[in-house]
Amino acid sequence: MIAIIDYGMGNIHSVKKALEAKGAKVVVTSNIHEIKRADKLVLPGVGAFGDAMAELQKRSLVVAIAEHIHDKKVFLGICLGMHLLFESSAESLGVAGMGFLKGKVEKFKSIDHLKIPHMGWNQIKIRKTSCPLFKELKEASEVYFCHSYFPKPQDLEIVAASTEYGEDFASIVWKENIFATQFHPEKSQAAGLKILENFVNL
């Protein structure tokens, strides 16, 4: 069973629908006991880093997520849910992230020809072909982004795929049982659904 964590800041319905389309049994919940029973967790997110951390802490969800990850169960963060895995974010100075991954979240630099937020379709460049999310995924697949901030992992070995937008940034990270995407796989049509299918089948 896959639990999608509901902390009031996610595009949860579309994520649930996409996972169910790939055969998953899905529950949307903020209930600690349901989260503990789940085989896999998904942390989606749209909004501000500081507000999201406040909601997770208020609902005692950080501890539940930590237990899940430390038990080596599979975890997927999406967009803001990816940022929250890191130590800090330029979006909310002074607010600590969950810190499961070393590094910080930075904002895109203002460049004349680039619009911020980075919104729309862009290619991912696969860096680690061994990542199980890439099974039967075409190289240079296009996926859907909507973000102004992106993580800069301290350990570049966890960057499974990157994307170019003014600079090369990590669009998928992978460390053991932790997976995270900067883009929205649930909005990324065939490529995104293939990634979610691979996640369901882990």
C-alpha positions as CSV (number, residue, x, y, z in Angstrom):
1,M,0.0,0.0,0.0
2,I,1.2,3.5,-0.9
3,A,0.4,6.4,1.4
4,I,0.4,9.9,0.0
5,I,1.0,12.3,2.9
6,D,-1.6,15.0,3.2
7,Y,-0.2,18.0,5.0
8,G,-2.4,20.6,3.3
9,M,0.1,21.6,0.6
10,G,0.0,19.1,-2.3
11,N,-1.6,18.4,-5.6
12,I,-2.7,15.2,-4.1
13,H,-5.7,14.2,-6.2
14,S,-3.7,14.0,-9.5
15,V,-0.9,12.1,-7.8
16,K,-3.3,9.5,-6.4
17,K,-5.1,9.1,-9.7
18,A,-1.8,8.6,-11.6
19,L,-0.6,5.9,-9.1
20,E,-4.0,4.1,-9.1
21,A,-3.8,4.1,-12.9
22,K,-0.6,2.1,-12.6
23,G,-2.3,-0.5,-10.3
24,A,-1.3,0.8,-6.9
25,K,-3.5,0.7,-3.8
26,V,-3.3,4.3,-2.5
27,V,-4.4,6.1,0.6
28,V,-4.2,9.8,1.2
29,T,-3.6,10.4,4.9
30,S,-2.0,12.4,7.7
31,N,-2.7,9.6,10.1
32,I,0.5,8.4,11.7
33,H,-0.7,4.8,12.1
34,E,-1.7,4.5,8.4
35,I,1.7,6.0,7.4
36,K,3.5,3.4,9.5
37,R,1.6,0.6,7.8
38,A,2.4,1.8,4.3
39,D,5.0,0.0,2.2
40,K,5.8,3.2,0.3
41,L,5.4,6.9,1.0
42,V,4.9,9.8,-1.4
43,L,5.4,13.4,-0.2
44,P,4.0,15.8,-2.9
45,G,4.1,19.6,-2.4
46,V,3.2,23.0,-3.8
47,G,3.9,26.1,-1.8
48,A,6.6,27.6,0.4
49,F,9.3,25.6,2.1
50,G,8.8,27.2,5.6
51,D,5.1,26.8,5.6
52,A,5.4,23.1,4.5
53,M,7.9,22.4,7.3
54,A,5.6,24.0,9.8
55,E,2.7,21.9,8.7
56,L,4.7,18.7,8.8
57,Q,6.0,19.4,12.3
58,K,2.5,20.5,13.6
59,R,1.1,17.1,12.5
60,S,4.1,15.1,13.8
61,L,4.8,13.9,10.3
62,V,8.5,14.5,10.3
63,V,9.0,11.7,12.8
64,A,6.8,9.3,10.8
65,I,8.7,10.0,7.6
66,A,12.0,9.5,9.4
67,E,10.9,6.1,10.8
68,H,9.8,5.1,7.3
69,I,13.1,6.1,5.7
70,H,15.2,4.6,8.5
71,D,13.3,1.3,8.1
72,K,14.5,1.3,4.5
73,K,11.0,1.6,3.0
74,V,10.7,3.3,-0.3
75,F,10.0,7.0,-0.3
76,L,9.2,9.5,-3.2
77,G,9.3,13.3,-2.9
78,I,7.8,15.4,-5.6
79,C,8.7,19.1,-6.2
80,L,8.4,20.8,-2.8
81,G,8.4,17.3,-1.4
82,M,11.9,16.9,-2.9
83,H,13.1,20.2,-1.3
84,L,12.0,19.3,2.1
85,L,14.4,16.3,2.1
86,F,17.4,18.7,2.2
87,E,18.9,20.7,5.0
88,S,17.7,24.3,4.1
89,S,16.2,26.5,1.5
90,A,16.8,30.0,0.2
91,E,13.1,30.3,0.1
92,S,12.7,30.3,3.9
93,L,15.9,31.4,5.5
94,G,16.5,30.1,9.0
95,V,14.1,27.2,8.6
96,A,15.6,23.7,8.8
97,G,14.5,21.1,6.4
98,M,14.2,17.4,7.3
99,G,17.9,16.8,6.4
100,F,17.7,13.3,5.0
101,L,19.8,14.5,2.1
102,K,22.8,16.8,2.6
103,G,22.6,20.1,0.7
104,K,20.5,23.2,0.3
105,V,17.8,24.5,-2.0
106,E,18.6,27.6,-4.1
107,K,16.7,30.0,-6.4
108,F,17.3,30.2,-10.1
109,K,19.5,33.2,-11.0
110,S,17.8,36.0,-13.0
111,I,19.0,35.7,-16.6
112,D,17.4,37.9,-19.2
113,H,16.1,35.2,-21.5
114,L,14.8,32.9,-18.8
115,K,11.5,33.2,-17.1
116,I,11.2,32.4,-13.4
117,P,9.5,30.3,-12.3
118,H,10.7,27.5,-14.6
119,M,7.4,26.4,-15.9
120,G,6.6,23.9,-18.7
121,W,8.2,21.0,-20.5
122,N,11.9,20.3,-20.4
123,Q,14.2,17.3,-20.9
124,I,15.8,15.1,-18.2
125,K,19.4,13.8,-18.9
126,I,19.9,10.5,-17.2
127,R,23.0,10.4,-15.1
128,K,22.6,7.0,-13.4
129,T,21.2,4.4,-15.7
130,S,21.0,2.0,-12.7
131,C,18.2,4.0,-11.1
132,P,15.2,1.7,-11.1
133,L,12.8,4.6,-11.9
134,F,14.4,4.7,-15.4
135,K,13.4,1.2,-16.5
136,E,12.1,1.4,-20.1
137,L,12.3,5.3,-20.0
138,K,13.6,7.0,-23.1
139,E,16.7,9.2,-22.8
140,A,15.9,12.9,-23.0
141,S,12.3,12.3,-22.0
142,E,10.3,15.5,-21.5
143,V,8.6,16.2,-18.2
144,Y,6.6,19.0,-16.7
145,F,8.2,21.5,-14.3
146,C,6.8,24.4,-12.2
147,H,9.4,25.8,-9.7
148,S,11.6,28.7,-8.9
149,Y,13.9,26.8,-6.5
150,F,16.0,23.7,-7.0
151,P,18.2,21.5,-4.7
152,K,22.0,21.5,-4.8
153,P,23.0,18.1,-3.3
154,Q,26.3,18.1,-1.4
155,D,26.9,14.6,-2.8
156,L,26.7,14.7,-6.6
157,E,26.5,10.9,-6.6
158,I,22.9,11.0,-5.7
159,V,22.0,13.0,-8.8
160,A,20.2,10.4,-11.0
161,A,19.1,12.9,-13.7
162,S,19.6,16.6,-14.4
163,T,18.0,19.3,-16.5
164,E,19.3,22.4,-18.1
165,Y,17.6,25.8,-17.3
166,G,20.2,28.5,-17.3
167,E,22.4,26.0,-15.4
168,D,22.4,22.2,-14.9
169,F,20.3,21.2,-11.9
170,A,19.3,18.0,-10.3
171,S,15.9,16.9,-11.5
172,I,15.9,13.5,-10.0
173,V,17.9,12.4,-6.9
174,W,18.3,8.8,-5.6
175,K,19.9,7.6,-2.4
176,E,19.2,4.0,-1.4
177,N,15.4,3.9,-0.7
178,I,14.9,7.7,-1.2
179,F,13.8,8.9,-4.6
180,A,12.7,12.5,-5.5
181,T,11.8,14.4,-8.6
182,Q,11.9,18.2,-9.1
183,F,9.2,17.9,-11.9
184,H,5.7,16.6,-11.5
185,P,5.5,13.0,-12.8
186,E,1.8,13.0,-12.4
187,K,1.5,15.8,-15.0
188,S,4.2,14.5,-17.3
189,Q,2.2,12.3,-19.5
190,A,3.8,9.1,-20.8
191,A,7.3,9.7,-19.3
192,G,5.9,10.6,-15.9
193,L,3.5,7.7,-15.8
194,K,6.4,5.3,-16.7
195,I,8.4,6.7,-13.7
196,L,5.4,6.3,-11.4
197,E,4.8,2.8,-12.7
198,N,8.5,1.9,-12.0
199,F,8.0,3.4,-8.5
200,V,4.9,1.3,-7.9
201,N,6.8,-1.8,-9.0
202,L,9.8,-1.3,-6.7
